[in-house]
């Protein structure tokens, strides 16, 4: 099984997260908070605030789904991609960047 190709992200998996019962909303899909948590905790280092954060939700996550994260960091920008381990489908991606302080 081949993972979806994303040119700016490494092919190896950085981390794994499993959707549990507490992550589910009324529709029995993982809620946005669970997906955002997975995106924000995937990078190996914690970025220093202030930050910009842009997320794109691309698929559904159900209880028991294992999410694999791939992370790329360059020039103060971190890109994260989450995909389901079972079928490789991308479920979310994010760009996290440090905000430059205003010029004095």
Residue, then its C-alpha position, 0 to 999 in steps of 0.5 A: x500500500x502506497x501513502x498519498x504523495x505530498x511533495x513537501x512532506x517526508x514519506x516516513x511516519x512521524x507519529x501515530x494517534x488513535x481516535x477514541x470514544x471521547x474524540x467523537x461528536x454526535x455524528x460518531x466522527x472524530x470532532x474538530x478538536x480531536x483532529x486539531x489536537x493531532x495536528x498540533x501535537x504531531x511536530x517533534x518540537x513545540x513552536x514558540x507563540x505567537x503562531x499562525x495556524x491554518x488547517x484543512x479538513x479533508x476526510x472523516x475519522x471514526x472511533x478506532x482509526x489510527x492517524x499517521x502524521x508526517x511533518x516537514x519543517x523549513x524556514x520557520x514553517x511546519x507542515x503536518x499531514x494526517x492520514x488514516x493508517x487503514x487506507x492511507x486517505x488524507x484526513x487533514x493537513x496544517x501549516x504552522x508558522x511563527x509570527x514575526x514581531x512588528x518592526x519598531 
